[in-house]
């Protein structure tokens, strides 16, 4: 894989991972509602895909967790998604090492 493609994909996935981390650790202010729909939203524009991803995460946390745990579950899921994207970036940069390991199995 070309180095420029790796750099572009790393920048794109790294930016999304940073957004996920920001959402996971964003402090709630006193007057701010703690509804999942308002925790993180881009609305319309070029970041609509990120808004759709976070809407999916909010739906998962609403579907599988009780009302009092939904915000914590949303933040935990966001953090896990960030870690998985960072791991994907790591694997892309070390693809030759991973391929050699898989061949040795």
Secondary structure in CASP SS format (residue, H / E / C, confidence):
PFRMAT SS
TARGET T0000
AUTHOR 0000-0000-0000
METHOD secondary structure of the structure
MODEL  1
X C 1.00
X C 1.00
X H 1.00
X H 1.00
X H 1.00
X H 1.00
X H 1.00
X H 1.00
X H 1.00
X H 1.00
X H 1.00
X H 1.00
X H 1.00
X H 1.00
X H 1.00
X H 1.00
X H 1.00
X H 1.00
X H 1.00
X H 1.00
X H 1.00
X H 1.00
X H 1.00
X H 1.00
X H 1.00
X C 1.00
X C 1.00
X C 1.00
X C 1.00
X C 1.00
X C 1.00
X C 1.00
X C 1.00
X C 1.00
X C 1.00
X H 1.00
X H 1.00
X H 1.00
X H 1.00
X C 1.00
X C 1.00
X C 1.00
X C 1.00
X C 1.00
X C 1.00
X C 1.00
X C 1.00
X H 1.00
X H 1.00
X H 1.00
X H 1.00
X H 1.00
X H 1.00
X H 1.00
X H 1.00
X H 1.00
X H 1.00
X H 1.00
X H 1.00
X H 1.00
X H 1.00
X H 1.00
X H 1.00
X H 1.00
X C 1.00
X C 1.00
X H 1.00
X H 1.00
X H 1.00
X H 1.00
X H 1.00
X H 1.00
X H 1.00
X H 1.00
X H 1.00
X H 1.00
X H 1.00
X H 1.00
X H 1.00
X H 1.00
X H 1.00
X H 1.00
X H 1.00
X H 1.00
X H 1.00
X H 1.00
X H 1.00
X H 1.00
X H 1.00
X H 1.00
X H 1.00
X H 1.00
X H 1.00
X C 1.00
X H 1.00
X H 1.00
X H 1.00
X H 1.00
X H 1.00
X H 1.00
X H 1.00
X H 1.00
X H 1.00
X H 1.00
X C 1.00
END
